[in-house]
Amino acid sequence: MKQLDETKVPNYWEGFNGGDWQEEINVRDFIEHNLNQYDGDESFLAGPTEATTVLNNQVLNLKKQERANGGVLDADNNIPSTITSHGPGYLNKDLEKIVGVQTDKPFKRAFMPFGGIRMAEDALESYGFKTDPQEHKIFNEYRKTHNQGVFDAYTPDMRKARHYKIVTGLPDAYGRGRIVSDFPRIAVYGIDRLMAEKFKDYNLTGDGEMTDDVIKLREEINEQYRALNDMKKMAKEYGYDISRPAANAQEAVQWIYFGYLAAVKTQNGAAMSVGRIDTVIDAYIQRDMRLGKLNEEQAQELIDHLVMKLRMVRFIRTEEYNSLFSGDPIWATLSLAGMGNDGRHHVTKTAFRFLKTLDNMGAAPEPNITLLWSERLPEGFKRYATEVSIQSSTIQYENDDLMRNEWGTDYYGIACCVSAQPIADGVQYFGARANLAKTVLYAINGGKDEIQEAQVGPEYAPITSDYIDYKEFMNKFDKMMDWLADTYVNALNVIHYMHDKYYYEAAQLALKDTQLNRTFATGISGLSHAVDSISAIKYGHVKAIRDENGVAVDFVADNDDYPRYGNNDDSADDIAKWLVKTFYNKMNTHHLYRGAKLSTSVLTITSNVVYGKNTGTTPNGRQKGEPFSPGANPAYGAEKNGALASLMSTAKIPYHYATDGISNTFGVTPNTLGHDDETRKDTLVHMVDGYMENSGMHLNINVFNKETLIDAQKHPEEYPTLTVRVSGYCVYFADLTKEQQDDVIARTFFEEM
């Protein structure tokens, strides 16, 4: 690490409004002084250029070849991926306005062993690629991985909870992801300025006692500094000098993408978010347009080519991983719009341009486009967004007013599927999910797993009466949640300690402030089934049916008309509120790694199918092996009072206790919204406005006739780009497994509001 000259760069900043951002690293301040609000409609947008069409057809052809090859087209097996591990790769160098791929050619997946060599090798072998003996030896004998460190420290309880699926999806063999880097820093300041700031931070760290924390931070700053230098080297291989700020819009987009490329070359995180980039890019585009250097068609081409690159990012995964997170998602989550703390909206023409990519290049799951919604957003933008939703089902909506107030900043991004994170100084430790529906069964069966009948939880006395007494059950359920919270949180402490030690995200954290505010993310699955099961026991007089070993394996409610979550009925909805708050408070009694603040989510991704497969029959009538409902959605068939009542139940879950996100995946038929396009847009705008006004946090919107999905399942070749929103992300319907497709088809598609 060495001192770099802090070159003054007024020529690169000419034409921008000045502010504190010139004296300190402060992208938010740059945005505040250079925001170009747009209040109009989409009429200014341009279609694809000839180059965009040629390149996009090339990408679609590669995707087709990949699907025909079983899901992976090509993979590296002997070069561990780093920022500088591979030389340049191109689609068509002469046509690409934005360049850079993860390895040395498009759709070739990188070898990423630092999270876990066994997982990396299993992933290769599951797609027919051989593992390299030398790499196997290196990462088993000489270089310890994150996965090895975690399993060295796991307790027997943690291993059992993981094995029997009461805790599922832990990031103990792959990158934890969920770090939203401040990628625009590279465009505004250049790498040399960022390195100079890290050098200052390094010298200001450790003036006094060399505690464990100080030593660790000094080492991390050094790693960040080296990562920044490696970004310069990588960019130079492509012919660019990112040591300096971007000089124009094309460079601004390219500089931002190089930062993202460094992230995905070094980490295979479950979520690799892009963050909040449109306002900065828009400032550069508008400046170039004022100077006569760029027209609308050229501006759109830059955005199209950036999005094309995001669609091309790939990680090679194991079959087990794919069953949890199906369809090859990387969660390149892109956050658009929202309001500023000063009362101005952050809708730009470039926010429109990002939505236009779905028209210019067809619908696609990536980037995971997320609209930060407020009733105060311009009407033209809201109507265009809902039009895109109706056409493609690719967009998710999140409550900007709710999140901005909770997090205290307007410069935040969505860190994975639905969870907010301050961009400048926030870090979120991903924590998968605990299965509360299964916990209900553990409480009834004295800690025994209802499927494999092994003793997993504490060996408390099971409930033995024919009919389940509500008070007895709640006492045992409370104790079982204590055990689960303890086991779950401590497993995550192990994981994040080892991830920092063996798989540190130097490239991503180099693009954040050195002093970080950390969030300890946890999650809940099976909420609706747990809630309805508790309601059934309380109101329905539930009889347990036991097998020859005394394990309760089925249930019958004498009164099947008990209150169910999803009908805007406080009798059931209050149980959901209580359960989220109670489990949060139990987890929050524990030590959290590096002084992080606890958050939790009600979110399942496509793993609701896997969770259901590993959970027995529950007292609410859900049968053994049946999928859970996704996220915070009501159980399938439980909603009896229409779409709005269902949404209002979800909106009651308090965001303060679930700041990691409360996901609702909403399906509706086109005719339910109206019988013409304008009416449908009006209906959807009013529906989202109403949901957010009532504190709804997140909404996936699918607009389909169920018959379309059934036909797509039978004839996938006719629907290659049909996309659906699942819990927290978007996926090609054809890339889901048969079970997951069946689950999507089984969900409620409302035919009345």
Protein Blocks (a to p, Z undefined) as FASTA:
>chain_A
ZZdddddffkmmgoiacdfklmpccfklmmmmmcccdfbdfklpccddfklmmmmmmmmm
mmmmmmmnoopabdcfkbccdfklpccddfblmlmmbgcdfblbghiacddfklomklmm
mmmmmnopacdfklmmmmmmmmccfklmmmmmpcfklmmmmmnopaghiafkbcfejiac
dfklmmmnopmlmmmmmmmmmmmgopacddfklmmmmmmmmmmmmmmmmmmmmmmmnopa
fkbccfbfklmmmmmmmmmmmmmmmpccfbdcebjaklmmmmmmmmmmmnopacfklmmm
mmmmmmmmmmmpccdddfklmmmmgghiahiacdeejidfkopacbdfklmmmmmmmmmn
opafbdcddddddfkbcfklmmmmmmmmmmnopaccddfklmmmmnopabdcdfklmpcc
dfklgccddehjadfklmmmmmmnnopafklopafbdcddddfbfbacfklmmmmmmmmm
mmmmmmmmmmmmmmmmmmmmmmccfklmmmccfbdcdddddddehklmmmmmmmmmmmno
paddddfkopafbdcdfblmbccehihpaklmmmmmmmmmmmmmmmmmpccehhiacddd
ddekjmlmmmmmmpccdfkopaghiacdehjbccehkamnbjklmmmmmmmpcfklmmno
pcddddddfklnoccfklmmmmmmmmmmmmmmnopabdcdddddfklmmmmmmmmmlmmm
bccddehiacdfklpcfklmmmmmmpccdfbZZ
